[in-house]
């Protein structure tokens, strides 16, 4: 393990040897969130899932760096022991970017979300991050102002984000409008449409489609060369065999939202309520599709990070 302060912060970053060596050599590294470990499946399935996701990054040609908070330090890459510890420890809080300073100052463990992982990735000098799906603008946000901090963080962190779009329980049209308004480039890799997590299409066309990995790398570098300090969003839809029909999911969501209203579920509790209802309606297929998306986007992130590292090497010769 290697400990050093962040490039722009006195907060100590603890790198695994594998991640430190890859970064020193200019090799491809993909940051991953740890919230998947602590707030997903029960132990030991959560640990097994984390290992599958890391192996998918390696299969894509890059080194995985799962991010976590550990007693005032940011872990940049987790050892097998770290993954087991996070997976087996109950009550580890979810830490978004707004929570980072408080949790780091207070000490203790913390699981990173998309937003906080982007903060850590940029501090560590990791230009790529992969997640199954991003947060977005929630349905009814015109009255609740419920907008994920992921979207805000995209305007602040110079990291390319590889994902399968966002869940259909969100207002995906408003999510795309937010990204456009805040000048976040959205590139669809392997599809014409913006995907919706385990649905291959949201019904919305992506502003750009690029299937050439080297061209995506050039677009990412060009975005930052233009003086932009934010993210580039690259979406990759799940495979056809792992996808769930969008109309089926939309019907299940509508029924679940009616149930949430009837049961008096409000605020942040609605998302969990709806996700569980959708899983029941699909007889567990959505949970299995969720796993497939995690692995798929991690592998895609590995491929794109590898192409980006190679592009940087060629350009800097």
C-alpha positions in Angstrom: 0.0 0.0 0.0 1.2 3.5 -0.9 0.1 6.6 1.0 0.4 10.1 -0.3 -1.6 13.4 -0.2 -4.0 14.2 -3.0 -2.6 16.4 -5.7 -4.9 19.3 -4.6 -5.7 18.2 -1.0 -3.9 17.3 2.2 -6.3 14.3 2.5 -4.2 11.2 2.4 -4.8 8.8 -0.5 -3.9 5.2 0.1 -3.1 3.3 -3.1 -2.9 -0.4 -3.6 0.5 -1.4 -5.1 -1.3 -2.5 -8.3 -3.0 0.9 -8.8 0.1 2.9 -7.8 2.2 1.0 -10.3 -0.3 1.4 -13.1 -0.7 5.1 -12.6 3.1 5.6 -12.4 3.5 3.8 -15.7 0.6 5.7 -17.4 -1.4 2.5 -17.6 -5.2 2.3 -17.7 -7.0 2.5 -14.3 -10.8 2.5 -13.7 -12.3 3.9 -10.5 -15.3 2.1 -9.0 -17.7 3.1 -6.2 -17.8 1.1 -3.0 -21.5 1.8 -2.3 -22.2 -1.3 -4.4 -20.5 -3.4 -1.7 -22.2 -1.9 1.4 -25.7 -1.0 0.1 -26.4 -3.7 -2.4 -26.5 -7.4 -1.7 -26.1 -9.1 1.7 -22.8 -10.7 2.7 -21.1 -12.7 1.2 -22.8 -12.0 -2.1 -21.8 -8.4 -2.0 -18.1 -9.3 -1.7 -18.4 -11.8 -4.6 -20.1 -9.1 -6.7 -17.3 -6.6 -6.0 -14.7 -9.1 -7.1 -16.7 -9.9 -10.3 -16.8 -6.2 -11.1 -13.1 -5.8 -10.6 -12.4 -8.8 -12.8 -14.6 -7.3 -15.5 -12.4 -4.2 -15.5 -9.3 -6.4 -15.8 -11.0 -8.3 -18.7 -11.4 -4.9 -20.4 -7.7 -4.3 -20.1 -7.4 -2.0 -17.1 -6.7 -2.0 -13.4 -9.7 -1.6 -11.0 -9.5 1.0 -8.2 -12.5 0.6 -5.9 -12.7 3.8 -3.8 -13.6 3.8 -0.1 -13.2 5.9 3.0 -11.1 4.5 5.9 -10.5 6.5 9.1 -9.7 9.8 7.5 -8.1 8.3 4.4 -9.3 7.7 0.9 -8.6 4.2 -0.3 -7.7 4.2 -4.0 -8.1 0.6 -4.8 -9.1 -2.1 -2.3 -7.2 -5.2 -1.4 -9.2 -8.5 -1.0 -9.1 -7.9 2.8 -10.6 -4.4 2.3 -13.4 -5.7 0.2 -14.2 -8.4 2.8 -14.1 -5.8 5.6 -16.4 -3.4 3.9 -18.7 -6.3 2.8 -19.0 -7.8 6.3 -19.3 -4.6 8.3 -22.8 -3.4 9.0 -23.8 0.2 9.1 -21.2 1.7 6.9 -22.6 5.1 5.8 -23.2 6.1 2.2 -20.9 9.0 1.5 -21.7 11.5 -1.3 -19.5 14.4 -2.3 -21.2 16.8 0.2 -20.5 14.3 3.0 -16.8 13.7 2.2 -15.3 16.5 4.3 -17.3 15.6 7.4 -16.7 11.8 7.2 -13.0 12.2 6.5 -12.6 14.7 9.4 -14.5 12.5 11.8 -12.8 9.2 10.8 -14.5 5.8 10.4 -15.5 3.9 7.3 -17.5 5.3 4.4 -18.8 3.9 1.1 -18.5 6.2 -1.9 -21.3 7.0 -4.4 -20.8 8.0 -8.0 -20.3 11.7 -6.9 -17.8 11.1 -4.2 -15.9 8.5 -6.2 -15.4 11.2 -8.9 -13.9 13.6 -6.4 -11.5 10.9 -5.3 -10.7 9.7 -8.8 -9.7 13.2 -9.9 -7.5 13.7 -6.8 -5.8 10.4 -7.5 -5.2 11.2 -11.2 -7.6 8.5 -12.5 -9.4 9.7 -15.7 -12.0 7.0 -16.0 -14.8 5.8 -13.7 -17.4 3.1 -14.3 -20.8 2.6 -12.7 -23.9 0.6 -13.6 -26.0 3.7 -13.7 -25.9 7.4 -12.7 -28.4 9.4 -10.6 -30.5 12.0 -12.4 -33.5 14.2 -12.1 -36.3 12.5 -10.2 -39.9 12.4 -11.4 -41.7 15.3 -9.8 -38.5 17.3 -9.4 -40.4 20.4 -10.6 -42.0 20.5 -7.1 -39.5 18.5 -5.0 -36.2 19.8 -6.5 -34.9 16.2 -6.1 -31.9 16.1 -8.4 -29.0 13.7 -7.8 -25.7 15.2 -6.7 -24.1 13.0 -9.5 -25.3 15.5 -12.1 -23.8 18.4 -10.2 -20.5 16.6 -9.7 -20.3 16.0 -13.5 -19.8 19.7 -13.8 -16.9 19.7 -11.4 -14.7 16.6 -11.8 -12.5 15.9 -14.9 -13.3 12.3 -15.1 -14.8 10.3 -18.0 -17.9 8.4 -16.6 -18.8 5.1 -18.3 -22.3 3.8 -17.4 -25.5 2.2 -18.8 -27.4 5.5 -18.5 -29.8 6.0 -15.6 -32.8 4.1 -14.2 -36.2 4.5 -15.7 -37.6 5.4 -12.3 -36.0 8.8 -13.0 -37.2 11.5 -15.3 -34.8 10.7 -18.1 -35.9 13.5 -20.4 -35.2 16.1 -17.7 -31.9 14.4 -16.9 -30.8 14.8 -20.5 -31.9 18.4 -20.4 -29.9 19.0 -17.3 -26.8 17.5 -18.9 -27.3 19.6 -22.0 -27.8 22.8 -20.0 -24.6 22.2 -18.0 -22.6 21.4 -21.1 -21.8 17.8 -20.2 -20.9 15.8 -23.3 -23.0 12.6 -23.7 -21.6 10.0 -26.0 -23.4 6.7 -26.7 -21.0 3.8 -27.3 -22.6 1.1 -29.3 -26.1 2.5 -29.6 -28.1 5.4 -31.0 -30.1 5.9 -27.8 -29.4 6.9 -24.2 -29.8 3.6 -22.3 -31.9 3.2 -19.2 -29.9 0.9 -16.9 -31.1 -2.6 -17.6 -33.3 -1.3 -20.5 -31.2 -0.9 -23.6 -33.1 2.3 -24.6 -34.8 5.1 -22.7 -36.6 6.1 -25.9 -34.3 9.2 -26.1 -31.7 9.6 -28.8 -28.2 10.3 -27.6 -26.7 13.5 -28.9 -23.6 11.6 -30.2 -22.9 8.1 -31.1 -19.2 6.9 -31.3 -18.3 3.2 -31.6 -14.5 3.8 -32.2 -12.8 3.6 -28.8 -9.8 5.7 -29.9 -12.2 8.4 -31.2 -13.9 8.5 -27.8 -10.5 8.9 -26.1 -9.7 11.8 -28.4 -13.1 13.4 -27.7 -12.5 13.1 -23.9 -9.1 14.7 -24.2 -10.4 17.4 -26.5 -13.1 18.3 -24.0 -10.5 18.9 -21.3 -8.1 20.7 -23.7 -10.9 23.2 -24.4 -10.7 24.3 -20.8 -13.6 22.3 -19.4 -13.3 21.1 -15.8 -16.1 18.6 -15.9 -16.9 15.1 -16.9 -17.6 13.4 -20.2 -20.5 10.8 -20.0 -20.1 7.7 -22.1 -23.0 5.3 -22.1 -22.9 1.7 -23.0 -26.2 -0.3 -23.1 -26.4 -3.7 -21.6 -26.5 -6.7 -23.9 -29.8 -7.8 -25.5 -29.9 -11.1 -23.6 -29.5 -9.3 -20.3 -31.9 -6.5 -21.0 -35.5 -6.1 -19.7 -38.3 -4.7 -21.9 -38.8 -1.0 -21.3 -42.5 -1.1 -21.5 -42.7 -3.9 -18.9 -40.5 -1.8 -16.5 -42.5 1.4 -17.1 -45.7 -0.4 -16.2 -44.2 -1.8 -13.1 -42.9 1.7 -12.1 -46.3 3.3 -12.6 -47.9 0.7 -10.4 -45.2 1.1 -7.8 -45.5 4.9 -7.7 -49.2 4.5 -7.2 -48.4 2.2 -4.3 -45.9 4.7 -2.8 -48.6 7.4 -2.9 -51.1 5.2 -1.3 -48.7 4.1 1.4 -47.5 7.6 2.2 -43.9 7.0 1.1 -42.1 10.3 0.5 -38.7 11.8 -0.3 -35.7 9.6 -0.7 -37.6 6.5 0.5 -39.6 6.4 -2.8 -36.6 5.2 -4.9 -36.0 2.1 -2.7 -39.8 1.4 -2.5 -40.1 1.5 -6.3 -37.0 -0.5 -6.9 -38.2 -3.3 -4.6 -41.6 -3.2 -6.2 -40.2 -3.5 -9.7 -38.0 -6.4 -8.6 -41.2 -8.2 -7.3 -43.1 -7.4 -10.4 -40.3 -8.9 -12.6 -40.0 -11.9 -10.3 -36.4 -11.1 -9.5 -35.3 -10.6 -13.2 -34.5 -6.9 -12.5 -32.1 -7.9 -9.7 -30.3 -10.3 -12.1 -30.2 -7.7 -14.8 -28.8 -5.3 -12.3 -25.8 -7.6 -11.8 -25.3 -8.0 -15.5 -25.2 -4.2 -16.0 -22.6 -3.9 -13.2 -20.3 -6.3 -15.0 -21.0 -5.0 -18.5 -20.2 -1.4 -17.7 -17.1 -2.3 -15.7 -15.7 -4.3 -18.7 -16.6 -1.4 -21.1 -14.9 1.0 -18.8 -11.8 -1.1 -18.8 -11.7 -1.2 -22.7 -12.3 2.6 -22.9 -9.7 3.4 -20.3 -7.2 1.2 -22.1 -7.9 3.0 -25.4 -7.5 6.3 -23.6 -4.2 5.4 -22.0 -2.9 4.2 -25.4 -4.1 7.4 -27.0 -2.2 9.5 -24.4 1.0 7.5 -24.9 0.9 8.1 -28.6 0.1 11.8 -28.3 2.9 12.4 -25.8 5.7 10.6 -27.7 
